[in-house]
Amino acid sequence: MEHLLVELNDLPDEILLMIFKKLNNVSLLCSLISVNRRLNTIVRDPIFTCHLKLMRHSPNDSIGPLPNTTLDRLCSEILPEIRNQIQRLDLESSSIERILLATNYPNLYGLGLFNLDTETALSLFGDQSSLMHINKNQISFLIINITEIINERSMEHPKTFVFTQIFIQYPNLQYLNFGPSSTLYRHLSFSNSSPICISSNLLELHVSLSNFTDCLYILDGRFNQLRIFHVNISSIYAADKKVAKEEKLLNLKCFSLHCDEFTNVYNEFILPLVCRMSNLENLDLNLLLHVKEKFIDGNDLKKNLIKHMTRLEKFTFNIYSILLDCNQIDLQPLEYIQNTFNNFKYNQIICSVDYCETRGSRCRIYSYPYKLKFYNDITNNFSGELFTYVRRISLSDKNPFEHEFFLRIEKSFPFVEKISMRNFQPQNNKLCTESNDDNQHWSIVKYSHLTNLTLNTVHDDYVEQFLDNRKVCLPNNVHLDIGYEQLKRVTNNFTRNITQINCRKLKSMCLYGDEISQHVKDYFPHTEIICL
């Protein structure tokens, strides 16, 4: 360590700053603060001390507490010493109280509170909160990240209570991100009654809501200075009611609307809302739509949205529309859809169309590069662009997926972590591959970051596709969801050698069906097996 410090001292300040910027600032503070005068001055620079993330991040994006030894030193020595420089703290649930009580933070303006269950959130924003000693008038930035609901018996709508308490306790709040870090979390809902909260200071809001009516309440004038609004709505139904105020939303400059459930009220609800935002500069839409007469295309977007927004500078979208009752003669061909985006000034647009009488014909239009973390219902018509942000995909088609398709998926989604499939059609080329000897030079598919694989609704060929090590190389520590009888068939009653290599890599497995036999345990010696 002493030799290392000598080498660090030989470097100019500019180089040290470049190196330290790439390191975790908590580790940096714990390692170098108070070592010597020069290093002490550098690591106390506002670059490293104004925003502290006092929690541990794992590779799968989960959040946990810092080690006790690190937390002890932070609270007893480091935080009191740099308290005047700290402007924002990101904390996880178990250490919030200890860190906030360690010292005073006179220049603190921002808080990020992560991994909160509902009971902890209620205690933090109740009358006896550990946040009481903070100067709440100077807090302008707040993130509330709720992971799960433990107990709601004490209050009918605890999330609504916390949401309204925030605006009572933090009157000068300008930025609020109030949402879940888990899809199991039930979104915020006002239960069709106007929420008791108001703010003339809030400029930016990120929130997950239960329905469209909740969204209209947020935009009914109670946050009259709102400039940026990002909302994820659980569902948008015809049963959602309108609210009294539907005035122009002239202050909004940026609006993002995501809904992960299909809706059939695009024209009735979504278009009228967005058209009230005539001064928008940035619009982002992620929608699943059931449509009656034709797909949503470039002409529709130009006529019904862009025409009303003369200041729009950036427009990104992912719109997936399904035409359930369709005459194949009347369907817009892919070439027609693509031509509707000629001279479209907002990014490159990718289009795909799948015609199907039984499941409804489908059209997907989206901005490229694609920034979402998921891409669902991928078919053989997938065009094969590069998607570096996507972590979760689903594959579904009425036609078989051949080996070449899985190679395309590997190249297009290099960081995919979760794959689910639905396809009951056998592979056409399977017999051809079986007839070749083991030295056949097939390119092996490699999903290097895969952690979760769901094969509950597939033909046996696709179970073999993933478990045969001559076709796919699975990484270690994958979780598999699969039916017991299907797995038994593909592995020849858990005796097949070419599937055993990948099977031994599985970290855990959910088996649907009968109780497992000893053959299963021998075939998966290091796998945690759950029977459902």
SELOPA-780221 format. One record per residue (C-alpha): residue number from 1; x negated, y negated, z negated; residue in one letter. Coordinates in steps of 0.25 Angstrom, whole numbers, plus 5000, padded with zeros to 4 digits. Example, Ala and Ser with C-alpha at 12.3 -4.5 7.8 and 13.67 -1.06 7.14 Angstrom:
BEGIN
{1,{4951,5018,4969},a}
{2,{4945,5004,4971},s}
***
This chain:
BEGIN
{1,{5000,5000,5000},m}
{2,{4989,4991,4997},e}
{3,{4982,4993,5010},h}
{4,{4995,4991,5017},l}
{5,{4997,4977,5010},l}
{6,{4983,4973,5015},v}
{7,{4987,4976,5029},e}
{8,{5000,4969,5028},l}
{9,{4993,4957,5022},n}
{10,{4984,4957,5035},d}
{11,{4996,4954,5044},l}
{12,{5001,4940,5046},p}
{13,{5014,4936,5041},d}
{14,{5021,4936,5054},e}
{15,{5017,4951,5056},i}
{16,{5022,4955,5042},l}
{17,{5035,4948,5045},l}
{18,{5037,4956,5058},m}
{19,{5034,4969,5050},i}
{20,{5042,4966,5038},f}
{21,{5055,4962,5046},k}
{22,{5055,4977,5051},k}
{23,{5055,4982,5037},l}
{24,{5066,4984,5027},n}
{25,{5066,4971,5019},n}
{26,{5070,4978,5006},v}
{27,{5058,4988,5008},s}
{28,{5049,4976,5011},l}
{29,{5053,4968,4999},l}
{30,{5051,4980,4990},c}
{31,{5037,4983,4996},s}
{32,{5031,4970,4998},l}
{33,{5037,4959,4989},i}
{34,{5028,4955,4978},s}
{35,{5016,4963,4984},v}
{36,{5008,4950,4987},n}
{37,{5011,4936,4989},r}
{38,{5011,4936,5005},r}
{39,{5019,4948,5006},l}
{40,{5029,4943,4996},n}
{41,{5031,4931,5003},t}
{42,{5033,4938,5016},i}
{43,{5043,4948,5011},v}
{44,{5051,4937,5004},r}
{45,{5053,4930,5017},d}
{46,{5068,4928,5020},p}
{47,{5067,4937,5032},i}
{48,{5066,4949,5022},f}
{49,{5074,4943,5010},t}
{50,{5086,4936,5014},c}
{51,{5094,4948,5018},h}
{52,{5092,4961,5010},l}
{53,{5098,4974,5013},k}
{54,{5097,4981,5000},l}
{55,{5102,4995,5004},m}
{56,{5097,5007,5011},r}
{57,{5101,5011,5026},h}
{58,{5100,5025,5030},s}
{59,{5098,5029,5045},p}
{60,{5113,5032,5046},n}
{61,{5117,5018,5042},d}
{62,{5121,5022,5028},s}
{63,{5118,5012,5017},i}
{64,{5113,5016,5003},g}
{65,{5106,5010,4991},p}
{66,{5091,5006,4990},l}
{67,{5083,5016,4981},p}
{68,{5084,5012,4967},n}
{69,{5069,5008,4966},t}
{70,{5071,4998,4977},t}
{71,{5083,4993,4971},l}
{72,{5077,4991,4958},d}
{73,{5065,4983,4963},r}
{74,{5074,4975,4972},l}
{75,{5084,4971,4960},c}
{76,{5073,4969,4950},s}
{77,{5062,4962,4958},e}
{78,{5064,4959,4972},i}
{79,{5078,4953,4973},l}
{80,{5076,4943,4961},p}
{81,{5064,4938,4968},e}
{82,{5070,4936,4982},i}
{83,{5084,4932,4978},r}
{84,{5083,4918,4983},n}
{85,{5080,4923,4997},q}
{86,{5091,4934,4998},i}
{87,{5103,4929,5007},q}
{88,{5109,4942,5010},r}
{89,{5110,4956,5003},l}
{90,{5115,4969,5009},d}
{91,{5118,4979,4998},l}
{92,{5124,4993,4996},e}
{93,{5135,4996,4986},s}
{94,{5127,5003,4975},s}
{95,{5117,4992,4973},s}
{96,{5125,4979,4976},i}
{97,{5127,4976,4961},e}
{98,{5113,4978,4957},r}
{99,{5107,4970,4968},i}
{100,{5117,4958,4967},l}
{101,{5114,4958,4952},l}
{102,{5099,4959,4953},a}
{103,{5098,4944,4955},t}
{104,{5105,4931,4960},n}
{105,{5105,4928,4975},y}
{106,{5106,4913,4977},p}
{107,{5105,4913,4992},n}
{108,{5113,4926,4995},l}
{109,{5124,4923,5006},y}
{110,{5126,4938,5011},g}
{111,{5130,4951,5006},l}
{112,{5131,4965,5012},g}
{113,{5138,4975,5003},l}
{114,{5137,4989,5009},f}
{115,{5142,5003,5006},n}
{116,{5154,4998,4997},l}
{117,{5165,5007,4993},d}
{118,{5179,5000,4991},t}
{119,{5177,5000,4975},e}
{120,{5163,4994,4976},t}
{121,{5169,4983,4986},a}
{122,{5180,4980,4976},l}
{123,{5171,4979,4964},s}
{124,{5161,4969,4972},l}
{125,{5173,4960,4976},f}
{126,{5181,4961,4963},g}
{127,{5181,4952,4951},d}
{128,{5169,4959,4944},q}
{129,{5160,4960,4956},s}
{130,{5145,4961,4956},s}
{131,{5145,4950,4966},l}
{132,{5151,4940,4957},m}
{133,{5138,4933,4954},h}
{134,{5135,4931,4969},i}
{135,{5137,4917,4974},n}
{136,{5149,4921,4983},k}
{137,{5150,4907,4988},n}
{138,{5137,4909,4996},q}
{139,{5140,4922,5001},i}
{140,{5144,4921,5016},s}
{141,{5140,4934,5022},f}
{142,{5146,4947,5017},l}
{143,{5146,4962,5021},i}
{144,{5155,4972,5014},i}
{145,{5153,4986,5019},n}
{146,{5163,4996,5013},i}
{147,{5160,5011,5015},t}
{148,{5171,5019,5009},e}
{149,{5183,5018,5000},i}
{150,{5182,5025,4987},i}
{151,{5194,5020,4979},n}
{152,{5206,5011,4983},e}
{153,{5215,5015,4972},r}
{154,{5213,5001,4965},s}
{155,{5217,4993,4976},m}
{156,{5226,4995,4988},e}
{157,{5217,4988,4998},h}
{158,{5203,4986,4992},p}
{159,{5196,4982,5005},k}
{160,{5206,4971,5007},t}
{161,{5203,4966,4993},f}
{162,{5188,4966,4995},v}
{163,{5190,4959,5008},f}
{164,{5199,4948,5002},t}
{165,{5190,4946,4990},q}
{166,{5178,4943,4999},i}
{167,{5184,4930,5004},f}
{168,{5188,4927,4990},i}
{169,{5174,4929,4984},q}
{170,{5166,4924,4995},y}
{171,{5172,4911,5000},p}
{172,{5161,4907,5009},n}
{173,{5160,4920,5017},l}
{174,{5156,4919,5031},q}
{175,{5153,4933,5036},y}
{176,{5160,4946,5031},l}
{177,{5158,4960,5036},n}
{178,{5169,4968,5028},f}
{179,{5169,4982,5033},g}
{180,{5166,4997,5031},p}
{181,{5153,5005,5034},s}
{182,{5162,5018,5035},s}
{183,{5172,5022,5045},t}
{184,{5180,5028,5033},l}
{185,{5182,5015,5028},y}
{186,{5197,5010,5029},r}
{187,{5196,4996,5036},h}
{188,{5201,4983,5029},l}
{189,{5216,4982,5030},s}
{190,{5225,4971,5025},f}
{191,{5237,4980,5025},s}
{192,{5245,4971,5034},n}
{193,{5245,4959,5024},s}
{194,{5237,4947,5026},s}
{195,{5223,4948,5018},p}
{196,{5221,4937,5007},i}
{197,{5208,4932,5012},c}
{198,{5204,4919,5019},i}
{199,{5191,4912,5023},s}
{200,{5187,4900,5030},s}
{201,{5172,4903,5030},n}
{202,{5172,4917,5036},l}
{203,{5165,4917,5049},l}
{204,{5162,4932,5052},e}
{205,{5170,4944,5048},l}
{206,{5168,4959,5051},h}
{207,{5179,4968,5046},v}
{208,{5185,4982,5048},s}
{209,{5201,4981,5048},l}
{210,{5212,4991,5047},s}
{211,{5221,4986,5058},n}
{212,{5223,4974,5068},f}
{213,{5232,4967,5058},t}
{214,{5221,4965,5048},d}
{215,{5212,4959,5060},c}
{216,{5223,4949,5062},l}
{217,{5224,4945,5048},y}
{218,{5209,4942,5048},i}
{219,{5211,4933,5060},l}
{220,{5224,4926,5055},d}
{221,{5216,4913,5050},g}
{222,{5211,4917,5036},r}
{223,{5197,4917,5042},f}
{224,{5198,4905,5050},n}
{225,{5183,4903,5053},q}
{226,{5180,4917,5057},l}
{227,{5170,4917,5069},r}
{228,{5166,4932,5070},i}
{229,{5176,4943,5068},f}
{230,{5172,4958,5069},h}
{231,{5183,4968,5066},v}
{232,{5185,4983,5066},n}
{233,{5200,4987,5066},i}
{234,{5203,5001,5063},s}
{235,{5216,5001,5071},s}
{236,{5224,4992,5080},i}
{237,{5239,4996,5081},y}
{238,{5252,4991,5087},a}
{239,{5257,4991,5072},a}
{240,{5247,4980,5068},d}
{241,{5254,4968,5066},k}
{242,{5251,4954,5070},k}
{243,{5249,4942,5060},v}
{244,{5255,4929,5060},a}
{245,{5243,4921,5064},k}
{246,{5238,4923,5078},e}
{247,{5231,4910,5081},e}
{248,{5218,4908,5090},k}
{249,{5206,4913,5083},l}
{250,{5197,4902,5088},l}
{251,{5185,4903,5078},n}
{252,{5182,4917,5082},l}
{253,{5169,4918,5090},k}
{254,{5167,4933,5089},c}
{255,{5177,4945,5088},f}
{256,{5174,4960,5087},s}
{257,{5186,4970,5086},l}
{258,{5183,4985,5085},h}
{259,{5194,4995,5083},c}
{260,{5191,5010,5084},d}
{261,{5205,5015,5085},e}
{262,{5213,5015,5098},f}
{263,{5223,5004,5099},t}
{264,{5234,5001,5110},n}
{265,{5237,4986,5106},v}
{266,{5225,4980,5113},y}
{267,{5234,4970,5121},n}
{268,{5243,4967,5110},e}
{269,{5233,4965,5098},f}
{270,{5219,4965,5102},i}
{271,{5219,4955,5114},l}
{272,{5228,4945,5108},p}
{273,{5219,4944,5095},l}
{274,{5206,4943,5103},v}
{275,{5212,4932,5113},c}
{276,{5215,4924,5100},r}
{277,{5200,4922,5099},m}
{278,{5198,4913,5111},s}
{279,{5184,4908,5106},n}
{280,{5177,4921,5105},l}
{281,{5163,4922,5109},e}
{282,{5160,4936,5106},n}
{283,{5171,4948,5107},l}
{284,{5169,4962,5104},d}
{285,{5180,4973,5105},l}
{286,{5179,4988,5103},n}
{287,{5193,4994,5106},l}
{288,{5200,5007,5109},l}
{289,{5212,5005,5117},l}
{290,{5224,5012,5122},h}
{291,{5229,5005,5134},v}
{292,{5242,5007,5142},k}
{293,{5239,5002,5156},e}
{294,{5224,5000,5159},k}
{295,{5211,5001,5153},f}
{296,{5205,4988,5147},i}
{297,{5194,4983,5157},d}
{298,{5187,4971,5160},g}
{299,{5199,4964,5167},n}
{300,{5207,4966,5154},d}
{301,{5196,4960,5145},l}
{302,{5194,4948,5154},k}
{303,{5209,4945,5156},k}
{304,{5213,4947,5141},n}
{305,{5201,4944,5133},l}
{306,{5190,4936,5139},i}
{307,{5199,4927,5146},k}
{308,{5203,4921,5133},h}
{309,{5189,4919,5128},m}
{310,{5181,4909,5135},t}
{311,{5170,4908,5125},r}
{312,{5167,4923,5125},l}
{313,{5152,4926,5126},e}
{314,{5151,4941,5122},k}
{315,{5162,4952,5124},f}
{316,{5158,4966,5120},t}
{317,{5168,4978,5119},f}
{318,{5171,4992,5119},n}
{319,{5185,4995,5124},i}
{320,{5190,5009,5126},y}
{321,{5204,5010,5132},s}
{322,{5213,5022,5134},i}
{323,{5224,5023,5144},l}
{324,{5233,5034,5139},l}
{325,{5244,5034,5149},d}
{326,{5238,5032,5162},c}
{327,{5239,5035,5177},n}
{328,{5226,5039,5183},q}
{329,{5229,5031,5195},i}
{330,{5231,5018,5187},d}
{331,{5218,5020,5179},l}
{332,{5207,5009,5182},q}
{333,{5194,5017,5187},p}
{334,{5181,5014,5180},l}
{335,{5176,5006,5192},e}
{336,{5188,4997,5190},y}
{337,{5185,4995,5175},i}
{338,{5171,4992,5178},q}
{339,{5174,4982,5188},n}
{340,{5183,4974,5178},t}
{341,{5170,4970,5171},f}
{342,{5163,4964,5183},n}
{343,{5157,4951,5179},n}
{344,{5160,4954,5165},f}
{345,{5150,4945,5157},k}
{346,{5151,4952,5144},y}
{347,{5140,4963,5144},n}
{348,{5140,4975,5152},q}
{349,{5153,4983,5152},i}
{350,{5153,4998,5153},i}
{351,{5166,5005,5157},c}
{352,{5170,5020,5157},s}
{353,{5184,5027,5161},v}
{354,{5189,5041,5158},d}
{355,{5201,5045,5164},y}
{356,{5209,5056,5157},c}
{357,{5224,5059,5158},e}
{358,{5225,5067,5145},t}
{359,{5218,5058,5135},r}
{360,{5220,5044,5142},g}
{361,{5210,5037,5151},s}
{362,{5199,5029,5144},r}
{363,{5191,5017,5148},c}
{364,{5179,5011,5140},r}
{365,{5173,4998,5142},i}
{366,{5162,4992,5134},y}
{367,{5151,4982,5133},s}
{368,{5137,4987,5135},y}
{369,{5128,4988,5128},p}
{370,{5137,4995,5118},y}
{371,{5135,4991,5104},k}
{372,{5145,5000,5096},l}
{373,{5140,5012,5088},k}
{374,{5151,5021,5093},f}
{375,{5155,5026,5107},y}
{376,{5167,5035,5108},n}
{377,{5174,5044,5118},d}
{378,{5162,5046,5127},i}
{379,{5165,5054,5140},t}
{380,{5158,5059,5152},n}
{381,{5160,5046,5158},n}
{382,{5151,5039,5149},f}
{383,{5142,5030,5157},s}
{384,{5129,5032,5148},g}
{385,{5124,5019,5144},e}
{386,{5115,5017,5132},l}
{387,{5122,5015,5118},f}
{388,{5111,5012,5107},t}
{389,{5121,5007,5097},y}
{390,{5131,5019,5097},v}
{391,{5130,5029,5086},r}
{392,{5143,5037,5087},r}
{393,{5149,5043,5100},i}
{394,{5161,5052,5103},s}
{395,{5161,5061,5116},l}
{396,{5174,5065,5122},s}
{397,{5179,5070,5136},d}
{398,{5188,5079,5143},k}
{399,{5177,5083,5152},n}
{400,{5164,5091,5147},p}
{401,{5152,5084,5142},f}
{402,{5140,5091,5148},e}
{403,{5125,5090,5143},h}
{404,{5122,5078,5152},e}
{405,{5133,5070,5145},f}
{406,{5126,5072,5131},f}
{407,{5113,5068,5137},l}
{408,{5119,5055,5141},r}
{409,{5125,5053,5127},i}
{410,{5111,5055,5121},e}
{411,{5105,5044,5130},k}
{412,{5117,5034,5129},s}
{413,{5118,5036,5114},f}
{414,{5104,5037,5108},p}
{415,{5108,5034,5094},f}
{416,{5121,5041,5093},v}
{417,{5123,5047,5079},e}
{418,{5137,5053,5080},k}
{419,{5143,5061,5091},i}
{420,{5157,5067,5092},s}
{421,{5163,5075,5103},m}
{422,{5177,5079,5109},r}
{423,{5176,5088,5122},n}
{424,{5183,5101,5124},f}
{425,{5178,5104,5138},q}
{426,{5167,5114,5140},p}
{427,{5154,5109,5146},q}
{428,{5153,5113,5161},n}
{429,{5138,5115,5161},n}
{430,{5137,5124,5149},k}
{431,{5136,5137,5156},l}
{432,{5125,5131,5165},c}
{433,{5117,5128,5153},t}
{434,{5119,5141,5147},e}
{435,{5114,5148,5159},s}
{436,{5101,5141,5159},n}
{437,{5089,5146,5151},d}
{438,{5084,5140,5138},d}
{439,{5073,5133,5146},n}
{440,{5084,5124,5154},q}
{441,{5080,5110,5153},h}
{442,{5092,5103,5148},w}
{443,{5090,5089,5142},s}
{444,{5092,5090,5127},i}
{445,{5102,5080,5121},v}
{446,{5096,5073,5109},k}
{447,{5105,5065,5099},y}
{448,{5094,5060,5090},s}
{449,{5102,5052,5081},h}
{450,{5115,5061,5080},l}
{451,{5120,5063,5066},t}
{452,{5134,5067,5068},n}
{453,{5140,5077,5079},l}
{454,{5155,5080,5080},t}
{455,{5159,5092,5089},l}
{456,{5173,5095,5083},n}
{457,{5181,5093,5096},t}
{458,{5172,5099,5107},v}
{459,{5170,5111,5116},h}
{460,{5160,5121,5111},d}
{461,{5150,5117,5122},d}
{462,{5148,5104,5115},y}
{463,{5145,5110,5102},v}
{464,{5134,5118,5109},e}
{465,{5130,5106,5117},q}
{466,{5126,5099,5104},f}
{467,{5121,5112,5096},l}
{468,{5113,5118,5107},d}
{469,{5099,5113,5105},n}
{470,{5096,5115,5120},r}
{471,{5106,5104,5123},k}
{472,{5106,5094,5111},v}
{473,{5095,5092,5101},c}
{474,{5102,5087,5088},l}
{475,{5095,5079,5078},p}
{476,{5094,5084,5063},n}
{477,{5105,5080,5053},n}
{478,{5117,5080,5062},v}
{479,{5131,5082,5057},h}
{480,{5140,5091,5065},l}
{481,{5156,5092,5065},d}
{482,{5161,5104,5072},i}
{483,{5171,5116,5071},g}
{484,{5166,5129,5065},y}
{485,{5171,5138,5076},e}
{486,{5165,5130,5087},q}
{487,{5151,5129,5080},l}
{488,{5152,5144,5078},k}
{489,{5155,5147,5093},r}
{490,{5144,5138,5098},v}
{491,{5133,5144,5088},t}
{492,{5137,5158,5091},n}
{493,{5142,5160,5077},n}
{494,{5130,5152,5072},f}
{495,{5119,5161,5078},t}
{496,{5116,5153,5091},r}
{497,{5101,5148,5092},n}
{498,{5103,5137,5102},i}
{499,{5112,5129,5093},t}
{500,{5105,5132,5079},q}
{501,{5094,5122,5081},i}
{502,{5104,5110,5082},n}
{503,{5113,5116,5071},c}
{504,{5102,5117,5061},r}
{505,{5100,5102,5063},k}
{506,{5114,5098,5058},l}
{507,{5114,5091,5045},k}
{508,{5129,5094,5042},s}
{509,{5141,5100,5049},m}
{510,{5156,5099,5047},c}
{511,{5162,5112,5052},l}
{512,{5177,5113,5055},y}
{513,{5183,5127,5053},g}
{514,{5180,5139,5045},d}
{515,{5171,5141,5033},e}
{516,{5157,5142,5038},i}
{517,{5150,5156,5038},s}
{518,{5136,5159,5033},q}
{519,{5132,5159,5048},h}
{520,{5135,5144,5048},v}
{521,{5126,5141,5036},k}
{522,{5114,5149,5042},d}
{523,{5116,5142,5055},y}
{524,{5116,5128,5049},f}
{525,{5107,5130,5037},p}
{526,{5104,5115,5034},h}
{527,{5118,5110,5038},t}
{528,{5128,5105,5028},e}
{529,{5141,5111,5033},i}
{530,{5155,5106,5030},i}
{531,{5167,5114,5033},c}
{532,{5180,5107,5036},l}
***
